[in-house]
Amino acid sequence: MSAAPLRTLIVDDEPLARRRLEILCRDIEGVAIIGNATNGTDAVDQIRACSPDLVLLDIAMPDVNGLGVVSMLVDMAERPAIVFCTALDSHALAAFEVAAVDYLLKPIEPARLMQAVVRARDIRGRQTARGEHFDKGVIAAAPYLDHLWVPRSGVMRRLDISEVTRIDAEGDYVRIGTAQGSFLLKETLTRLADGLDPAIFIKLRRSLVVRAQTIRGVRHAGLGAWEALLADGEWARIGPTHWKAAKARLMAGGAG
């Protein structure tokens, strides 16, 4: 017996964008479009009235934006899975904070939309098997980040926090380092660091956060300055205002 189709609402203020999503959804088995909305206010009304399983949601809309739509659903007993479909790559952290299923950049590629639908269907299947509502864990985010959405070659890739080795501030962006390369994300290091588990990451200075396990040692650099030896051989300066906290973490075995 096949699973029930995902009852899907499309929300976008651009007619061509709505039309494209409708066409793409027709080629995905198990997706049933139940309507579309042209603005955030209409989207909230339709979500409350129709209780869709999945909402394909634009972010930039003239009245209530996509993030505002999600914030207005927090009192719903059964909430939909959210897939953001947007031309903006600057709301990836906010997408995590509302626990979006996926984050797609326009123009939406069929394969990426398929991946998002499969992810939403898998979530519903797991929760149904446990006798839970589809809303559990879809909007309420975890205490700490367990993944990020990062841009790469015109798409947003899901990056597990377990892959992150360091995060450097670069102006209005952060560069997220992994063993396989780095990703540039439009976000502030302060805001991103607030979502990181302090048992796993250490802030060495205002512009640098590293995974504690990558620290191999520390040394005094003269004039009260300290440096940390990272796994790649770099000696990274520790800011004077961060040394006390970093030292306490290292002494407690945080870099083990």
C-alpha positions as a printed NumPy array, in Angstrom:
array([[  0.   ,   0.   ,   0.   ],
       [  1.527,   3.323,  -1.109],
       [  1.979,   6.171,   1.334],
       [ -0.509,   9.011,   1.301],
       [  0.641,  11.916,  -0.879],
       [  2.181,  14.993,   0.689],
       [ -0.534,  17.638,   0.621],
       [  1.483,  20.638,  -0.527],
       [  0.907,  24.396,  -0.458],
       [  2.989,  26.688,  -2.696],
       [  3.667,  30.199,  -1.38 ],
       [  5.329,  32.85 ,  -3.563],
       [  4.392,  36.375,  -4.599],
       [  5.806,  35.84 ,  -8.109],
       [  3.38 ,  34.148, -10.561],
       [  6.167,  32.592, -12.646],
       [  7.818,  31.128,  -9.544],
       [  4.522,  29.586,  -8.404],
       [  3.919,  28.194, -11.885],
       [  7.392,  26.649, -12.051],
       [  6.935,  24.923,  -8.699],
       [  3.547,  23.599,  -9.774],
       [  5.075,  22.144, -12.944],
       [  7.995,  20.582, -11.057],
       [  5.698,  19.092,  -8.417],
       [  3.59 ,  17.373, -11.076],
       [  6.617,  15.249, -11.983],
       [  7.184,  14.112,  -8.389],
       [  5.223,  11.065,  -7.353],
       [  3.405,  11.409,  -4.058],
       [  2.964,  15.184,  -4.122],
       [ -0.544,  16.636,  -4.221],
       [ -0.805,  20.404,  -4.628],
       [ -3.754,  21.653,  -2.586],
       [ -3.386,  25.345,  -3.383],
       [ -1.1  ,  28.351,  -3.571],
       [ -0.751,  31.649,  -1.761],
       [  0.59 ,  34.942,  -3.072],
       [  1.599,  36.538,   0.222],
       [  2.419,  35.676,   3.806],
       [ -0.915,  36.601,   5.302],
       [ -2.794,  34.422,   2.825],
       [ -0.293,  31.624,   3.451],
       [ -0.948,  31.621,   7.2  ],
       [ -4.719,  31.596,   6.626],
       [ -4.503,  28.675,   4.197],
       [ -2.117,  26.677,   6.39 ],
       [ -4.467,  27.033,   9.35 ],
       [ -7.517,  26.174,   7.247],
       [ -6.093,  23.265,   5.199],
       [ -3.293,  21.823,   7.388],
       [ -0.938,  20.894,   4.531],
       [  1.857,  18.37 ,   5.092],
       [  4.407,  20.449,   3.216],
       [  4.782,  24.156,   2.413],
       [  7.107,  25.354,  -0.356],
       [  7.725,  28.838,   1.007],
       [  9.369,  31.93 ,  -0.457],
       [ 11.207,  34.198,   1.989],
       [ 11.073,  37.656,   0.357],
       [  7.412,  38.685,   0.197],
       [  5.915,  42.168,   0.525],
       [  3.699,  41.852,   3.588],
       [  4.793,  38.995,   5.855],
       [  7.979,  37.254,   4.736],
       [  8.532,  33.52 ,   4.858],
       [ 10.252,  33.577,   8.243],
       [  7.35 ,  35.629,   9.594],
       [  4.921,  33.034,   8.271],
       [  6.662,  30.29 ,  10.228],
       [  6.725,  32.402,  13.407],
       [  2.95 ,  32.781,  13.147],
       [  2.439,  29.001,  13.179],
       [  3.981,  28.239,  16.56 ],
       [  0.61 ,  27.742,  18.247],
       [ -0.628,  25.172,  15.724],
       [ -1.092,  21.655,  17.045],
       [ -0.095,  20.081,  13.72 ],
       [  2.328,  22.097,  11.666],
       [  3.68 ,  21.436,   8.166],
       [  7.199,  20.704,   7.059],
       [  8.774,  23.854,   5.616],
       [ 10.982,  23.973,   2.518],
       [ 12.219,  27.473,   1.769],
       [ 12.371,  28.301,  -1.957],
       [ 14.183,  31.607,  -2.305],
       [ 16.634,  33.698,  -4.276],
       [ 18.357,  34.679,  -1.008],
       [ 21.254,  32.753,   0.517],
       [ 21.452,  35.027,   3.563],
       [ 18.832,  33.343,   5.747],
       [ 20.39 ,  29.883,   6.058],
       [ 20.922,  30.115,   9.819],
       [ 17.388,  31.417,  10.327],
       [ 16.162,  28.43 ,   8.305],
       [ 17.862,  26.114,  10.767],
       [ 16.404,  27.987,  13.723],
       [ 12.903,  27.211,  12.496],
       [ 14.038,  23.671,  11.594],
       [ 13.264,  23.913,   7.876],
       [ 13.401,  20.586,   6.063],
       [ 15.399,  22.116,   3.207],
       [ 16.563,  25.414,   1.716],
       [ 16.401,  25.705,  -2.071],
       [ 17.865,  28.523,  -4.143],
       [ 16.024,  29.827,  -7.19 ],
       [ 15.896,  28.853,  -9.956],
       [ 14.758,  25.62 ,  -8.326],
       [ 16.378,  22.55 ,  -9.841],
       [ 14.139,  19.476, -10.228],
       [ 16.654,  17.181,  -8.518],
       [ 16.948,  19.469,  -5.489],
       [ 13.184,  19.752,  -5.156],
       [ 12.955,  15.965,  -5.326],
       [ 15.523,  15.67 ,  -2.513],
       [ 13.536,  18.092,  -0.368],
       [ 10.302,  16.187,  -0.928],
       [ 11.984,  12.888,  -0.11 ],
       [ 13.361,  14.382,   3.113],
       [  9.923,  15.68 ,   4.108],
       [  8.343,  12.311,   3.302],
       [ 10.975,  10.478,   5.345],
       [ 10.313,  12.731,   8.341],
       [  6.598,  12.095,   8.099],
       [  7.153,   8.349,   7.75 ],
       [  9.389,   8.139,  10.823],
       [  7.032,  10.182,  12.954],
       [  3.959,   8.307,  11.782],
       [  5.675,   5.036,  12.686],
       [  6.229,   6.41 ,  16.207],
       [  2.627,   7.569,  16.426],
       [  3.625,  11.233,  16.463],
       [  2.172,  14.225,  14.683],
       [  4.064,  15.425,  11.611],
       [  4.822,  18.667,  13.434],
       [  7.074,  17.201,  16.135],
       [ 10.554,  18.664,  15.708],
       [  9.724,  20.4  ,  12.422],
       [  9.58 ,  23.911,  13.803],
       [ 11.125,  23.602,  17.265],
       [ 14.877,  23.668,  16.725],
       [ 17.44 ,  21.683,  18.682],
       [ 19.356,  23.416,  21.532],
       [ 22.497,  23.587,  19.391],
       [ 23.15 ,  23.541,  15.681],
       [ 23.548,  20.067,  14.224],
       [ 23.695,  21.247,  10.612],
       [ 23.898,  24.354,   8.459],
       [ 22.717,  25.228,   4.963],
       [ 25.718,  26.536,   3.01 ],
       [ 25.855,  27.799,  -0.601],
       [ 27.982,  25.936,  -3.105],
       [ 27.739,  26.223,  -6.909],
       [ 24.303,  27.809,  -6.838],
       [ 22.667,  25.335,  -4.457],
       [ 22.341,  25.129,  -0.704],
       [ 24.097,  22.099,   0.731],
       [ 23.282,  20.599,   4.107],
       [ 26.525,  20.599,   6.103],
       [ 26.614,  18.566,   9.301],
       [ 28.244,  20.392,  12.207],
       [ 30.32 ,  17.256,  12.755],
       [ 32.212,  18.213,   9.562],
       [ 33.119,  21.719,  10.743],
       [ 36.669,  22.246,  12.004],
       [ 36.791,  26.053,  12.241],
       [ 34.808,  29.206,  11.498],
       [ 36.499,  32.493,  10.585],
       [ 34.85 ,  35.918,  10.387],
       [ 35.309,  37.647,   7.024],
       [ 33.513,  40.991,   7.113],
       [ 29.779,  40.389,   6.871],
       [ 30.434,  36.686,   6.184],
       [ 31.862,  33.651,   7.906],
       [ 34.131,  31.085,   6.296],
       [ 33.275,  27.602,   7.504],
       [ 36.223,  25.248,   7.305],
       [ 35.976,  21.478,   6.849],
       [ 38.436,  18.747,   5.923],
       [ 37.055,  18.867,   2.365],
       [ 37.217,  22.63 ,   1.883],
       [ 35.499,  25.798,   3.038],
       [ 32.137,  27.507,   2.554],
       [ 31.366,  31.224,   2.659],
       [ 28.093,  32.049,   4.414],
       [ 26.509,  35.479,   4.874],
       [ 26.189,  35.501,   8.651],
       [ 27.938,  37.016,  11.66 ],
       [ 30.317,  34.876,  13.681],
       [ 28.75 ,  36.093,  16.934],
       [ 25.285,  34.896,  15.957],
       [ 26.561,  31.606,  14.55 ],
       [ 28.727,  30.927,  17.598],
       [ 25.688,  31.359,  19.852],
       [ 24.228,  28.238,  18.234],
       [ 27.314,  26.056,  18.663],
       [ 27.688,  23.54 ,  21.469],
       [ 30.306,  25.02 ,  23.866],
       [ 31.347,  21.497,  24.781],
       [ 32.571,  21.038,  21.193],
       [ 33.778,  24.455,  20.014],
       [ 36.1  ,  27.076,  21.534],
       [ 36.185,  30.759,  20.601],
       [ 39.855,  31.702,  20.422],
       [ 39.28 ,  35.309,  19.438],
       [ 36.504,  37.537,  18.175],
       [ 37.099,  36.374,  14.593],
       [ 37.832,  32.66 ,  15.11 ],
       [ 36.016,  29.626,  16.522],
       [ 37.613,  26.172,  16.327],
       [ 36.597,  22.63 ,  17.142],
       [ 38.239,  21.872,  20.482],
       [ 39.602,  18.531,  19.276],
       [ 41.689,  20.312,  16.609],
       [ 43.815,  22.046,  19.265],
       [ 47.1  ,  20.198,  19.726],
       [ 48.805,  22.533,  22.188],
       [ 49.323,  26.114,  23.354],
       [ 52.353,  28.341,  23.788],
       [ 53.203,  31.697,  25.306],
       [ 53.986,  34.166,  22.531],
       [ 55.419,  36.937,  24.71 ],
       [ 53.959,  40.111,  26.17 ],
       [ 51.094,  38.153,  27.703],
       [ 49.943,  36.737,  24.366],
       [ 49.076,  33.076,  23.815],
       [ 48.7  ,  30.932,  20.711],
       [ 47.028,  27.588,  20.031],
       [ 48.515,  24.923,  17.779],
       [ 45.835,  23.565,  15.448],
       [ 45.779,  20.181,  13.756],
       [ 46.866,  21.68 ,  10.403],
       [ 50.036,  23.103,  11.979],
       [ 48.825,  26.708,  12.25 ],
       [ 49.58 ,  28.671,  15.391],
       [ 46.384,  30.659,  15.973],
       [ 46.471,  33.719,  18.211],
       [ 44.177,  33.607,  21.233],
       [ 42.536,  36.942,  22.024],
       [ 43.355,  38.31 ,  25.48 ],
       [ 39.68 ,  38.447,  26.434],
       [ 39.209,  34.8  ,  25.409],
       [ 42.348,  33.275,  26.958],
       [ 40.872,  32.657,  30.415],
       [ 37.847,  30.785,  29.053],
       [ 39.939,  28.893,  26.497],
       [ 42.46 ,  27.871,  29.157],
       [ 39.698,  26.591,  31.44 ],
       [ 38.266,  24.515,  28.602],
       [ 41.64 ,  23.074,  27.66 ],
       [ 42.549,  22.277,  31.234],
       [ 39.219,  20.485,  31.586],
       [ 40.144,  18.261,  28.654],
       [ 38.024,  20.079,  26.056],
       [ 40.695,  19.595,  23.406],
       [ 41.165,  15.915,  24.044]])
